Amino acid sequence: MYKTVSAEEAVKIIKSNSKVYVQAAAAAPTVLLKAMTDRHEELRNVEVCHLHIEGEAPYADPKYASSFHVNSFFIGKNVRHTLAAGNGSYTPVFLSELPLLFKRNIVDVSVALIHVSVPDKHGYCSLGVSVEATLAAIDNADHVIAQVNKQMPRTHGAGIIHVSEIDYFVDVDEPLPELISREPTAVEDQIGHYIAGLIDDRSTLQMGIGMIPNAVLSKLHNHKDLGLHTEMFSDGVIDLILKDVINSNYKAVNRGRALATFLMGSKRLYDYVDDNPFVELRGSDYVNDVYMIRQNPNMIAINSAIEVDLTGQVCADSIGYKMYSGVGGQMDFIRGASLSDGGKAIIALPSVTKHGLSRIVPCLKDGAGVVTTRAHVHYIITEYGVANLYGKTIKQRVKALIDIAHPSHREELERSYFDSVMPKVI
């Protein structure tokens, strides 16, 4: 039905001065990436574009700077060094709009490197655990190379492509990268408790990966008829689905189905979603579309931040001038939940860093990026409580945020704001 070649043979189609899109997260085609990197002596000025990817990124080594340049739409740990080293860049973009960069040829993709399930008897492969912008990249690329993996789950939804859309097939049989969660700390658990208290029965959830979302999920076992419409999810939702806590029966969009654009977790998650009609993966221009999100009643968006200033500005992508992650889908879901009937938009973060510095600050660091503006922000939650900023004046916001800051920082926050910041604002 399809003819396979070696990875070395397949990546010969990549030429100098071209753009390569790489499927994201746990679906990153690592065999193809290694083979591409092995051609570093032949290639010059190849732009490698992607969101966060799991696994190794050998092309991101600064010693290959003349061969490869990394263009991150969301910066992962394995390529973060490229920005300082000079062999990488960051393109700020809402995840909902990333496919438009390809559809409008703003990013002109020459080759799409993808990772798919084995074709079925009709010749259709699944993009498995990550769809995001990959469909748009495939549709607009000159060539498509697929890493065909017996261990890639076959997921339902929009990420189904026919073998006729693929130019080269490379067979592999490798486990997907796993992300194993630890137990939440006492701080994370308390934040989870506050968030769970804002979630009513028949709400629809969006939450990312990490310990605060896991802490929230652990406290929802007595809830009823929850839905899932989220950028991504991990293992924490499985038990809630099996207990019929999450059944998506009261969603407005893809009712009766859990909806996401990519997945990351353990082998248990990958096995659970394999050929499971309850789970649907679709492109980020659908899942993250504010119009789609807002249609779900009681939409709950739970996102994180690096720091929040006392007026409600949320920095979630940088530490001062240093880019750390990206815009991602935070604003897509903050806005969608805000416009939902009964929806709640939540930013959750520990009150202090691991070094004891306050994450609620009089003003953001020099160079810090605002991902969620003070006009968009609703709930800010730390382990010390919940601050609802929606409709509040600046003075009311300052008080509400100081009240949920770490007690050891409250006096200094108040003094710094009223002595230094407020006079300049006024």
KETI-201039 format. One line per 10 residues: number of its first residue (from 1); for each residue x, y, z of C-alpha. Coordinates in nm, 2 decimals. Layout:
BEGIN
NUM) X,Y,Z  ...
% end
This chain:
BEGIN
1) 0.00,0.00,0.00  0.29,0.23,0.07  0.66,0.21,0.01  0.91,0.29,0.28  1.26,0.43,0.25  1.53,0.49,0.51  1.53,0.81,0.71  1.85,0.91,0.54  1.70,0.87,0.20  1.38,1.06,0.29
11) 1.54,1.37,0.42  1.74,1.42,0.11  1.44,1.61,-0.02  1.53,1.89,0.23  1.73,2.16,0.06  1.94,2.46,0.18  1.74,2.78,0.23  1.42,2.59,0.29  1.16,2.59,0.58  1.08,2.27,0.76
21) 0.78,2.23,0.99  0.80,1.97,1.27  0.49,1.81,1.43  0.47,1.91,1.79  0.49,1.77,2.14  0.51,1.39,2.19  0.46,1.34,1.81  0.79,1.50,1.72  0.94,1.26,1.46  1.28,1.22,1.63
31) 1.42,0.97,1.38  1.36,1.21,1.09  1.51,1.50,1.30  1.83,1.30,1.36  1.86,1.21,1.00  1.81,1.57,0.90  2.08,1.69,1.15  2.32,1.43,1.01  2.32,1.62,0.69  2.45,1.94,0.85
41) 2.76,1.94,0.63  2.55,1.96,0.32  2.28,2.20,0.43  2.28,2.57,0.49  2.02,2.81,0.63  1.74,2.56,0.69  1.47,2.71,0.91  1.32,2.45,1.14  0.98,2.57,1.27  0.78,2.42,1.55
51) 0.59,2.45,1.87  0.73,2.28,2.18  0.86,1.93,2.10  0.95,1.65,2.33  1.27,1.45,2.29  1.60,1.56,2.15  1.65,1.85,1.92  2.00,1.78,1.78  1.97,2.05,1.50  1.94,2.31,1.78
61) 2.31,2.27,1.88  2.48,2.60,1.82  2.76,2.42,1.64  2.52,2.37,1.35  2.42,2.74,1.34  2.52,2.77,0.97  2.31,2.47,0.88  1.99,2.52,1.09  1.80,2.80,1.25  1.52,2.73,1.50
71) 1.20,2.93,1.47  0.99,2.85,1.78  0.62,2.93,1.79  0.64,2.82,2.16  0.98,2.78,2.32  1.06,2.44,2.47  1.34,2.36,2.71  1.53,2.17,2.45  1.57,2.48,2.22  1.55,2.77,2.47
81) 1.93,2.81,2.46  1.91,2.90,2.08  1.78,3.25,2.15  2.08,3.35,2.35  2.32,3.15,2.12  2.19,3.32,1.81  2.08,3.01,1.62  1.71,3.05,1.72  1.42,3.30,1.71  1.08,3.32,1.86
91) 0.76,3.41,1.66  0.48,3.53,1.89  0.15,3.40,1.77  -0.18,3.28,1.92  -0.21,2.91,1.88  -0.55,2.96,1.72  -0.38,3.16,1.45  -0.07,2.95,1.39  -0.23,2.76,1.10  -0.30,3.09,0.92
101) 0.08,3.15,0.90  0.09,2.85,0.66  -0.24,2.90,0.49  -0.14,3.26,0.40  0.22,3.16,0.31  0.35,3.40,0.57  0.57,3.10,0.67  0.63,2.92,0.34  0.68,2.56,0.43  0.90,2.35,0.20
111) 0.89,2.02,0.39  0.66,1.89,0.67  0.81,1.63,0.90  0.52,1.43,1.06  0.47,1.12,1.28  0.17,0.90,1.21  0.01,0.57,1.29  0.03,0.27,1.05  -0.22,0.32,0.76  -0.55,0.13,0.80
121) -0.69,-0.10,0.52  -0.83,0.21,0.34  -0.49,0.39,0.33  -0.56,0.64,0.61  -0.31,0.74,0.88  -0.37,0.92,1.20  -0.16,1.21,1.32  -0.19,1.05,1.66  -0.13,1.26,1.97  -0.07,1.60,1.80
131) -0.27,1.78,1.53  -0.22,2.16,1.63  -0.10,2.33,1.30  0.02,2.01,1.13  -0.27,1.98,0.89  -0.22,2.33,0.77  0.15,2.26,0.73  0.08,1.94,0.53  -0.17,2.12,0.30  0.08,2.40,0.22
141) 0.41,2.21,0.21  0.59,2.11,-0.11  0.68,1.77,0.04  0.56,1.56,0.33  0.78,1.30,0.51  0.61,1.07,0.76  0.76,0.87,1.03  0.52,0.57,1.05  0.52,0.42,1.40  0.35,0.10,1.51
151) 0.32,0.26,1.86  0.15,0.58,1.75  -0.21,0.57,1.87  -0.48,0.61,1.62  -0.69,0.91,1.74  -1.03,1.02,1.61  -1.11,1.37,1.49  -0.96,1.57,1.21  -0.61,1.44,1.21  -0.67,1.17,0.95
161) -0.46,1.19,0.63  -0.44,0.95,0.33  -0.12,0.80,0.22  -0.15,0.98,-0.11  -0.07,1.31,0.08  0.27,1.17,0.19  0.58,1.17,-0.03  0.81,0.95,0.18  0.74,0.69,0.45  1.00,0.58,0.72
171) 0.90,0.29,0.93  0.98,0.30,1.30  0.87,0.10,1.61  0.94,0.32,1.91  0.75,0.43,2.22  0.64,0.79,2.24  0.80,1.02,2.49  0.63,1.00,2.83  0.56,1.27,3.07  0.52,1.13,3.42
181) 0.36,1.36,3.68  0.47,1.38,4.04  0.24,1.44,4.34  0.13,1.80,4.39  0.30,1.99,4.67  0.09,2.14,4.95  0.09,2.48,4.78  -0.03,2.33,4.45  -0.29,2.12,4.63  -0.43,2.43,4.80
191) -0.45,2.62,4.47  -0.63,2.32,4.32  -0.88,2.33,4.61  -0.96,2.70,4.54  -1.00,2.64,4.17  -1.22,2.33,4.22  -1.45,2.54,4.44  -1.52,2.77,4.13  -1.62,2.47,3.91  -1.99,2.39,3.90
201) -2.15,2.07,3.77  -2.19,2.07,3.39  -1.89,2.30,3.34  -1.65,2.25,3.05  -1.28,2.25,3.13  -0.97,2.38,2.97  -0.64,2.31,3.15  -0.29,2.26,3.06  -0.03,2.01,3.18  0.14,2.04,3.52
211) 0.08,1.99,3.89  -0.19,2.26,3.94  -0.42,2.11,3.68  -0.35,1.77,3.83  -0.44,1.90,4.17  -0.76,2.05,4.04  -0.86,1.72,3.87  -0.80,1.52,4.19  -1.07,1.73,4.36  -1.34,1.68,4.10
221) -1.44,1.32,4.16  -1.77,1.43,4.32  -1.87,1.66,4.04  -2.12,1.57,3.77  -2.14,1.60,3.39  -1.82,1.79,3.32  -1.70,1.85,2.97  -1.35,1.88,2.81  -1.26,2.14,2.55  -0.90,2.20,2.59
231) -0.57,2.27,2.41  -0.42,1.96,2.56  -0.47,1.71,2.84  -0.28,1.44,3.02  -0.34,1.14,3.24  -0.53,1.32,3.50  -0.86,1.32,3.31  -0.87,0.94,3.25  -1.01,0.84,3.59  -1.27,1.12,3.57
241) -1.38,1.00,3.23  -1.40,0.64,3.35  -1.62,0.75,3.65  -1.85,0.94,3.41  -1.75,1.27,3.59  -1.63,1.39,3.25  -1.88,1.29,2.98  -1.91,1.62,2.78  -2.29,1.58,2.77  -2.36,1.94,2.83
251) -2.10,2.10,2.59  -2.22,2.30,2.29  -1.92,2.21,2.07  -1.85,1.84,1.99  -2.10,1.74,2.25  -2.04,1.39,2.40  -1.67,1.41,2.30  -1.35,1.52,2.48  -1.18,1.77,2.25  -0.81,1.87,2.23
261) -0.55,1.96,1.98  -0.26,1.76,2.13  -0.19,1.52,2.41  0.11,1.45,2.64  0.14,1.20,2.92  0.22,0.84,3.00  0.18,0.52,2.80  -0.15,0.48,2.99  -0.28,0.79,2.82  -0.16,0.69,2.47
271) -0.32,0.34,2.51  -0.64,0.50,2.64  -0.69,0.73,2.34  -0.60,0.47,2.08  -0.91,0.42,1.86  -1.12,0.58,2.13  -1.42,0.77,1.97  -1.48,0.97,2.29  -1.15,1.16,2.23  -1.13,1.39,1.93
281) -0.82,1.58,1.82  -0.86,1.88,1.58  -0.65,2.16,1.45  -0.58,2.46,1.68  -0.77,2.69,1.45  -1.08,2.50,1.56  -1.01,2.39,1.92  -0.86,2.73,2.02  -1.10,2.95,1.82  -1.26,3.19,2.06
291) -1.59,3.16,1.87  -1.60,2.79,1.93  -1.48,2.81,2.30  -1.74,3.07,2.40  -2.03,2.85,2.28  -1.97,2.61,2.57  -2.17,2.72,2.87  -1.98,2.75,3.20  -1.65,2.73,3.02  -1.36,2.72,3.28
301) -1.02,2.82,3.15  -0.73,2.74,3.39  -0.39,2.89,3.29  -0.06,2.98,3.46  0.17,3.28,3.48  0.53,3.37,3.56  0.43,3.69,3.74  0.13,3.92,3.77  0.14,4.29,3.85  -0.09,4.47,4.09
311) -0.31,4.61,3.81  -0.37,4.26,3.67  -0.12,4.24,3.38  -0.02,3.87,3.33  0.33,3.78,3.21  0.34,3.42,3.10  0.60,3.40,2.83  0.92,3.57,2.95  1.13,3.64,3.26  1.22,4.01,3.20
321) 1.38,4.03,2.86  1.45,3.65,2.85  1.19,3.47,2.64  1.09,3.15,2.83  0.79,2.99,2.66  0.54,3.16,2.44  0.19,3.31,2.40  0.04,2.97,2.32  -0.33,2.94,2.37  -0.37,3.13,2.69
331) -0.55,3.43,2.54  -0.76,3.21,2.32  -0.91,3.04,2.62  -0.91,3.34,2.86  -1.12,3.53,2.61  -1.34,3.24,2.52  -1.42,3.15,2.88  -1.48,3.52,2.96  -1.74,3.54,2.68  -1.90,3.21,2.77
341) -2.24,3.21,2.95  -2.13,3.14,3.31  -1.77,3.10,3.22  -1.47,3.17,3.44  -1.12,3.27,3.32  -0.86,3.17,3.58  -0.49,3.24,3.61  -0.33,3.03,3.89  0.02,3.05,4.03  0.22,2.99,4.35
351) 0.26,3.32,4.54  0.65,3.29,4.54  0.92,3.15,4.32  1.14,2.86,4.44  1.38,3.13,4.55  1.12,3.30,4.77  1.06,3.60,4.54  0.70,3.73,4.51  0.53,3.64,4.18  0.28,3.91,4.25
361) 0.47,4.23,4.18  0.42,4.61,4.19  0.51,4.62,3.82  0.63,4.37,3.57  1.01,4.33,3.52  1.17,4.54,3.25  1.12,4.36,2.92  0.84,4.13,3.05  0.57,4.05,2.80  0.20,4.09,2.87
371) 0.02,3.78,2.75  -0.31,3.85,2.92  -0.39,4.22,2.96  -0.54,4.39,3.26  -0.87,4.43,3.06  -0.89,4.05,2.99  -0.80,3.92,3.33  -1.07,3.78,3.56  -0.96,3.54,3.85  -0.61,3.53,3.99
381) -0.55,3.24,4.24  -0.26,3.16,4.47  -0.24,2.93,4.77  -0.36,3.23,4.98  -0.69,3.28,4.80  -0.89,3.40,4.51  -0.89,3.75,4.36  -1.17,3.83,4.12  -1.05,4.14,3.93  -1.33,4.16,3.67
391) -1.50,4.50,3.69  -1.26,4.62,3.96  -1.08,4.95,3.97  -0.70,4.96,3.99  -0.71,5.05,4.36  -0.95,4.76,4.42  -0.73,4.52,4.22  -0.42,4.63,4.42  -0.58,4.54,4.75  -0.73,4.21,4.62
401) -0.39,4.10,4.48  -0.20,4.20,4.79  -0.44,3.99,5.00  -0.35,3.68,4.81  0.03,3.75,4.79  0.26,3.57,5.03  0.23,3.73,5.38  0.60,3.81,5.40  0.57,4.03,5.09  0.24,4.21,5.14
411) 0.37,4.51,5.33  0.65,4.57,5.08  0.41,4.53,4.78  0.18,4.79,4.93  0.46,5.03,5.00  0.63,4.98,4.66  0.31,5.03,4.47  0.17,5.34,4.66  0.51,5.51,4.70  0.67,5.43,4.37
421) 0.43,5.30,4.11  0.10,5.47,4.17  0.24,5.83,4.16  0.38,5.76,3.81  0.05,5.61,3.69  -0.15,5.90,3.81
% end
